[in-house]
């Protein structure tokens, strides 16, 4: 189960429902971004557009869903929180269990999309917590888009 984090009694989302939502929102966003990015030639313009696009988007009933975008070399293009990671290559980042998270996201995106489990620091709590993430390539670009959600440990 994916736990509600809003404290307002929002029902928990089961893993199958989560996966359906994630695939739908990521796929729709990947297709849309791929089309819009065709009109941007300069990398700085593309990056600015992607950051503006994903920055405020939230989904799931408790609004914890968000997007991140990397290029296929592991460079973070857009991540709403922590924004200080934007523009940094995170290909060498390992989670608390030694998994190269961004490399695995890249591998899934290169295969057309897929899920991975990993551990990440959860805002407002201590230690790393289990997440389920999904990535998919943005057509016609060297980017992939993804999201992740905390799941029961």
C-alpha positions in Angstrom: 0.0 0.0 0.0 1.0 3.6 -0.6 0.4 5.5 2.5 -1.5 8.8 2.7 0.8 11.6 3.9 -1.7 14.4 4.1 -3.1 13.6 7.6 -6.6 14.3 6.4 -7.8 10.7 6.1 -7.2 10.5 2.4 -7.6 6.8 1.5 -4.5 4.8 0.9 -3.7 3.9 -2.7 -3.0 0.3 -3.5 0.1 -0.6 -5.5 -1.8 -1.5 -8.7 -3.8 1.8 -8.6 -0.5 3.7 -8.0 1.1 2.0 -10.9 -1.8 2.8 -13.3 -1.8 6.4 -12.2 2.0 6.7 -12.6 2.1 5.1 -16.0 -0.7 7.4 -17.2 0.7 10.7 -15.9 4.3 9.9 -16.9 3.3 8.8 -20.4 1.0 11.8 -21.0 3.7 14.2 -19.8 6.5 12.5 -21.8 4.5 12.7 -25.0 3.5 16.3 -24.4 7.0 17.4 -23.4 8.4 15.6 -26.5 6.1 17.6 -28.8 6.7 21.0 -27.1 10.4 20.6 -26.9 10.6 20.2 -30.7 10.3 24.0 -30.9 13.3 24.7 -28.6 16.7 24.4 -30.1 18.9 25.8 -27.4 19.6 23.5 -24.4 19.0 26.4 -21.9 15.6 27.1 -23.4 14.7 23.4 -23.2 15.9 23.2 -19.6 14.0 26.3 -18.6 10.8 25.0 -20.1 11.1 21.6 -18.5 11.7 23.1 -15.0 8.8 25.5 -15.4 6.6 22.6 -16.6 7.3 20.2 -13.7 7.9 22.6 -10.8 4.3 23.0 -9.6 2.7 19.8 -10.8 1.4 17.5 -8.0 -0.8 14.4 -8.2 -2.3 11.6 -6.2 -5.1 12.3 -3.7 -2.6 13.6 -1.1 -0.7 15.7 -3.7 2.6 13.9 -3.0 3.2 12.9 -6.7 5.8 15.0 -8.5 8.0 14.8 -11.6 11.8 14.7 -12.1 13.7 14.9 -15.4 17.2 13.7 -16.2 19.2 13.3 -19.4 20.4 9.9 -20.5 23.8 10.7 -19.0 22.5 11.1 -15.5 22.4 14.9 -15.4 19.5 16.2 -13.4 17.5 18.6 -15.5 14.6 19.3 -13.1 13.7 18.2 -9.6 11.4 20.3 -7.5 12.9 19.3 -4.2 15.8 19.5 -3.6 16.2 22.0 -6.4 20.0 22.3 -5.6 20.5 19.0 -7.4 19.4 20.6 -10.7 22.3 20.7 -13.2 24.3 18.0 -11.3 25.2 14.6 -12.6 23.8 12.1 -10.2 24.7 8.9 -12.1 27.0 7.9 -9.2 24.3 8.4 -6.5 23.7 5.3 -4.4 20.8 4.8 -2.0 21.2 3.5 1.5 21.3 -0.1 0.1 24.1 0.6 -2.4 21.7 0.8 -5.5 22.7 3.2 -8.2 19.3 4.8 -8.4 19.7 7.1 -11.3 21.6 4.5 -13.4 18.6 2.1 -12.9 16.2 4.9 -13.8 18.2 5.5 -17.0 18.2 1.8 -17.8 14.4 1.6 -17.4 13.9 4.7 -19.6 16.2 3.3 -22.3 14.0 0.1 -22.4 10.9 2.3 -22.9 9.9 2.7 -19.3 9.7 0.7 -16.1 9.6 0.6 -12.3 12.4 0.3 -9.7 12.4 0.1 -5.9 14.9 2.2 -4.1 15.5 4.1 -0.8 15.4 7.8 -0.4 15.2 10.4 2.5 11.6 11.2 3.2 10.9 14.8 4.0 9.9 15.3 7.6 11.3 12.0 8.8 14.7 10.5 9.6 16.5 7.8 7.6 15.8 6.5 4.2 12.5 4.9 3.2 11.5 2.6 0.5 10.1 4.1 -2.7 8.7 2.8 -5.9 9.7 4.9 -9.0 8.8 4.9 -12.6 10.7 6.4 -15.6 10.0 6.7 -19.3 11.9 8.4 -22.1 10.7 11.8 -23.5 10.3 11.1 -27.2 12.7 12.9 -29.6 15.0 14.0 -26.8 17.9 12.7 -24.7 15.7 13.1 -21.5 13.6 10.8 -19.3 10.8 11.8 -16.9 9.9 10.0 -13.8 8.3 10.0 -10.4 8.5 8.1 -7.1 6.3 7.4 -4.1 7.1 6.1 -0.6 5.8 2.7 0.1 5.5 0.6 3.2 8.9 -0.6 4.3 
